[in-house]
């Protein structure tokens, strides 16, 4: 699913940091998130080893998102969380 492997992103952080920051700022300023980053690959996995593999209720869905999508999601969360917690109407309970 990932067109850029995690190993490459980690090994070239200085290059990808600028690109991801540009993408994030563009998405935040436009208020949109590209549909290519909204898709996931869902893989069924057995809940317990030794379960009956022919019974659908013994499976749980595992959703794998794109790495860039995960990074952008964390950036958004960091921004919105800071904004919400400093808002006068925020109730910590």
Residue frames as a rotation matrix with the C-alpha (Angstrom) as fourth column:
UNK 1
0.564 0.826 0.000 0.00
0.826 -0.564 0.000 0.00
0.000 0.000 -1.000 0.00
UNK 2
0.573 -0.406 -0.712 2.79
0.077 -0.838 0.539 2.43
-0.816 -0.364 -0.449 0.83
UNK 3
0.889 -0.302 0.344 4.47
0.349 -0.040 -0.936 3.94
0.297 0.952 0.070 -2.16
UNK 4
0.130 -0.877 0.464 7.22
-0.562 -0.450 -0.694 5.27
0.817 -0.171 -0.551 0.16
UNK 5
0.257 -0.052 -0.965 8.63
0.506 0.858 0.089 2.64
0.823 -0.511 0.247 2.53
UNK 6
0.987 0.156 -0.028 8.95
0.092 -0.422 0.902 3.52
0.129 -0.893 -0.431 6.23
UNK 7
0.386 -0.918 -0.090 12.65
0.786 0.277 0.552 2.70
-0.482 -0.284 0.829 6.15
UNK 8
-0.233 -0.446 0.864 13.21
0.868 -0.496 -0.022 5.32
0.438 0.745 0.503 3.46
UNK 9
0.586 0.513 0.627 11.24
0.163 -0.833 0.529 7.98
0.794 -0.208 -0.571 5.35
UNK 10
0.952 -0.227 -0.206 13.26
0.205 -0.028 0.978 7.34
-0.228 -0.973 0.020 8.52
UNK 11
0.160 -0.976 0.151 16.62
0.883 0.210 0.420 7.29
-0.442 0.067 0.895 6.76
UNK 12
-0.611 -0.316 0.726 15.96
0.669 -0.697 0.259 10.53
0.425 0.643 0.637 4.84
UNK 13
0.045 0.712 -0.701 14.16
0.960 -0.225 -0.167 12.51
-0.276 -0.666 -0.693 7.54
UNK 14
-0.460 -0.274 -0.845 15.54
0.209 -0.958 0.196 15.90
-0.863 -0.087 0.498 6.50
UNK 15
-0.992 0.116 -0.046 14.24
-0.066 -0.175 0.982 15.51
0.106 0.978 0.181 2.95
UNK 16
-0.448 0.877 -0.174 10.84
0.635 0.449 0.629 14.12
0.630 0.171 -0.758 3.90
UNK 17
-0.350 0.308 -0.885 10.28
0.802 -0.389 -0.453 16.55
-0.483 -0.868 -0.111 6.78
UNK 18
-0.780 0.022 -0.626 10.08
-0.223 -0.944 0.244 19.49
-0.585 0.330 0.741 4.36
UNK 19
-0.845 0.472 -0.253 7.83
-0.155 0.236 0.959 17.60
0.512 0.850 -0.126 1.94
UNK 20
-0.367 0.726 -0.582 5.47
0.839 0.528 0.130 16.39
0.401 -0.441 -0.803 4.65
UNK 21
-0.491 0.145 -0.859 5.33
0.524 -0.739 -0.425 19.86
-0.696 -0.658 0.287 6.24
UNK 22
-0.897 0.149 -0.415 4.42
-0.402 -0.665 0.629 21.36
-0.182 0.731 0.657 2.85
UNK 23
-0.644 0.687 -0.336 1.71
0.217 0.585 0.782 18.73
0.734 0.431 -0.526 2.32
UNK 24
-0.352 0.500 -0.791 0.34
0.936 0.165 -0.313 19.25
-0.026 -0.850 -0.526 5.82
UNK 25
-0.651 0.069 -0.756 0.21
0.153 -0.963 -0.220 23.04
-0.743 -0.259 0.616 5.49
UNK 26
-0.894 0.337 -0.295 -1.50
-0.383 -0.232 0.894 22.73
0.233 0.912 0.337 2.12
UNK 27
-0.480 0.737 -0.477 -4.13
0.522 0.676 0.520 20.31
0.705 0.000 -0.709 3.43
UNK 28
-0.368 0.311 -0.876 -4.74
0.869 -0.221 -0.444 22.38
-0.332 -0.924 -0.189 6.59
UNK 29
-0.793 0.040 -0.607 -5.07
-0.112 -0.990 0.081 25.64
-0.598 0.132 0.790 4.67
UNK 30
-0.760 0.521 -0.389 -7.46
-0.452 0.006 0.892 24.13
0.467 0.854 0.231 2.11
UNK 31
-0.282 0.660 0.696 -9.40
-0.859 0.150 -0.490 22.11
-0.428 -0.736 0.525 4.68
UNK 32
0.718 0.491 -0.493 -9.25
-0.670 0.679 -0.300 18.95
0.187 0.546 0.817 2.58
UNK 33
-0.104 -0.709 0.698 -7.58
-0.582 0.612 0.536 15.58
-0.807 -0.350 -0.476 2.89
UNK 34
-0.364 -0.068 -0.929 -6.80
-0.922 0.168 0.349 13.72
0.132 0.983 -0.124 -0.37
UNK 35
0.665 0.735 0.133 -8.84
-0.743 0.669 0.024 10.59
-0.072 -0.115 0.991 -0.95
UNK 36
0.343 -0.613 -0.712 -5.66
-0.257 0.668 -0.698 8.64
0.904 0.422 0.072 -1.80
UNK 37
-0.729 -0.644 0.232 -4.71
-0.351 0.061 -0.934 8.91
0.588 -0.763 -0.271 1.88
UNK 38
-0.160 0.774 0.613 -8.17
-0.982 -0.059 -0.181 7.82
-0.104 -0.631 0.769 3.08
UNK 39
0.615 0.399 -0.680 -7.98
-0.558 0.830 -0.017 4.27
0.558 0.390 0.733 1.73
UNK 40
-0.083 -0.602 0.794 -6.73
-0.920 0.352 0.171 1.33
-0.382 -0.717 -0.583 3.74
UNK 41
-0.286 -0.051 -0.957 -5.91
-0.492 0.865 0.101 -2.29
0.822 0.499 -0.273 3.07
UNK 42
0.224 0.459 0.860 -8.00
-0.968 0.204 0.143 -4.46
-0.110 -0.865 0.490 5.40
UNK 43
-0.437 -0.469 -0.768 -6.55
-0.490 0.840 -0.234 -7.86
0.754 0.274 -0.597 6.23
UNK 44
0.709 0.684 0.169 -8.47
-0.534 0.365 0.763 -10.50
0.460 -0.631 0.624 8.22
UNK 45
-0.504 -0.861 -0.067 -6.42
-0.539 0.375 -0.754 -12.06
0.675 -0.344 -0.653 11.06
UNK 46
0.113 0.490 -0.864 -7.34
0.425 0.763 0.488 -14.92
0.898 -0.422 -0.122 13.36
UNK 47
0.612 0.196 0.767 -8.18
-0.515 -0.637 0.573 -13.70
0.601 -0.745 -0.289 16.87
UNK 48
0.416 -0.446 0.792 -6.53
-0.714 0.379 0.589 -16.67
-0.563 -0.811 -0.161 18.57
UNK 49
-0.502 -0.647 -0.574 -4.02
-0.844 0.511 0.162 -19.22
0.188 0.566 -0.803 17.37
UNK 50
-0.987 0.107 0.117 -5.70
0.084 0.978 -0.190 -22.56
-0.135 -0.178 -0.975 16.81
UNK 51
-0.232 0.954 -0.192 -9.13
-0.411 -0.275 -0.869 -21.04
-0.882 -0.123 0.455 16.07
UNK 52
0.077 0.373 0.925 -11.22
0.681 0.658 -0.322 -22.52
-0.729 0.654 -0.203 13.31
UNK 53
-0.768 -0.474 -0.431 -10.05
0.052 -0.717 0.696 -20.70
-0.638 0.512 0.575 10.15
UNK 54
-0.777 0.535 0.332 -13.31
0.504 0.211 0.838 -21.54
0.378 0.818 -0.433 8.36
UNK 55
0.194 0.862 -0.469 -15.47
0.981 -0.170 0.094 -19.59
0.001 -0.478 -0.878 10.83
UNK 56
0.045 -0.171 0.984 -15.73
0.485 -0.858 -0.171 -15.84
0.873 0.485 0.044 10.05
UNK 57
0.867 0.360 0.344 -16.37
-0.089 -0.568 0.818 -14.86
0.490 -0.740 -0.461 13.69
UNK 58
0.681 -0.689 -0.249 -12.85
0.635 0.385 0.670 -16.02
-0.366 -0.614 0.700 14.58
UNK 59
-0.166 -0.738 0.654 -11.32
0.928 -0.341 -0.150 -13.20
0.334 0.582 0.741 12.54
UNK 60
0.406 0.214 -0.889 -10.64
0.495 -0.869 0.017 -9.55
-0.768 -0.447 -0.458 13.34
UNK 61
0.772 -0.111 0.626 -10.04
0.563 -0.338 -0.754 -6.90
0.295 0.935 -0.198 10.67
UNK 62
0.043 -0.823 -0.567 -6.62
0.650 -0.408 0.641 -5.23
-0.758 -0.396 0.518 10.60
UNK 63
0.911 0.324 0.257 -6.58
0.409 -0.620 -0.669 -1.90
-0.058 0.714 -0.697 8.76
UNK 64
-0.087 -0.991 -0.101 -3.28
0.824 -0.129 0.551 -0.72
-0.559 -0.035 0.828 7.27
UNK 65
0.900 0.370 -0.228 -3.10
0.232 -0.853 -0.468 2.94
-0.368 0.369 -0.854 6.33
UNK 66
0.526 -0.709 0.470 -0.49
0.473 -0.216 -0.854 4.78
0.707 0.672 0.222 4.30
UNK 67
-0.085 -0.672 -0.736 2.51
0.996 -0.058 -0.063 6.03
0.000 -0.738 0.674 6.36
UNK 68
-0.871 -0.208 0.445 2.20
0.276 -0.956 0.095 9.60
0.406 0.206 0.891 5.10
UNK 69
0.046 0.977 0.206 -1.49
-0.003 -0.206 0.978 9.53
0.999 -0.046 -0.007 6.08
UNK 70
0.491 0.088 -0.867 -0.57
0.793 0.367 0.486 8.47
0.361 -0.926 0.111 9.63
UNK 71
-0.560 -0.778 -0.284 2.01
0.828 -0.537 -0.161 11.25
-0.027 -0.325 0.945 9.92
UNK 72
-0.718 0.356 0.598 -0.47
-0.007 -0.863 0.505 13.86
0.696 0.358 0.623 8.68
UNK 73
0.367 0.883 -0.294 -3.09
0.281 0.196 0.939 12.55
0.887 -0.428 -0.176 11.11
UNK 74
0.177 -0.389 -0.904 -0.69
0.983 0.105 0.148 12.96
0.038 -0.915 0.401 14.03
UNK 75
-0.855 -0.481 0.192 0.21
0.491 -0.871 0.004 16.48
0.166 0.098 0.981 12.92
UNK 76
-0.283 0.847 0.449 -3.47
-0.071 -0.486 0.871 17.39
0.957 0.215 0.197 12.74
UNK 77
0.510 0.473 -0.718 -4.12
0.613 0.386 0.689 15.89
0.604 -0.792 -0.093 16.17
UNK 78
-0.322 -0.721 -0.614 -1.23
0.945 -0.289 -0.156 17.87
-0.065 -0.630 0.774 17.67
UNK 79
-0.905 -0.002 0.426 -2.59
0.129 -0.955 0.269 21.11
0.406 0.298 0.864 16.20
UNK 80
-0.048 0.985 0.168 -6.25
-0.119 -0.173 0.978 20.59
0.992 0.027 0.125 17.04
UNK 81
0.315 0.127 -0.941 -5.55
0.811 0.478 0.336 19.26
0.492 -0.869 0.048 20.52
UNK 82
-0.695 -0.621 -0.363 -3.51
0.718 -0.629 -0.297 22.35
-0.044 -0.467 0.883 21.41
UNK 83
-0.772 0.461 0.437 -6.28
-0.170 -0.813 0.558 24.59
0.613 0.356 0.706 20.06
UNK 84
0.188 0.928 -0.322 -9.07
0.131 0.302 0.944 22.75
0.973 -0.220 -0.065 21.89
UNK 85
0.142 -0.163 -0.976 -7.31
0.944 0.319 0.083 22.62
0.298 -0.934 0.199 25.27
UNK 86
-0.847 -0.459 -0.266 -6.60
0.518 -0.827 -0.221 26.38
-0.119 -0.325 0.938 25.19
UNK 87
-0.460 0.769 0.444 -10.19
0.154 -0.424 0.893 27.21
0.874 0.479 0.077 24.26
UNK 88
-0.730 0.204 0.652 -12.25
-0.645 -0.520 -0.560 28.93
0.225 -0.830 0.511 26.98
UNK 89
0.302 0.953 0.025 -15.07
-0.935 0.290 0.206 26.37
0.189 -0.086 0.978 26.57
UNK 90
-0.140 -0.428 -0.893 -12.80
-0.276 0.883 -0.379 23.36
0.951 0.193 -0.242 27.09
UNK 91
0.551 0.316 0.773 -13.78
-0.833 0.155 0.530 21.17
0.047 -0.936 0.348 30.03
UNK 92
-0.455 -0.868 -0.201 -11.09
-0.844 0.492 -0.213 18.70
0.283 0.073 -0.956 31.06
UNK 93
-0.623 0.297 0.724 -13.71
-0.311 0.755 -0.577 16.33
-0.718 -0.585 -0.378 32.43
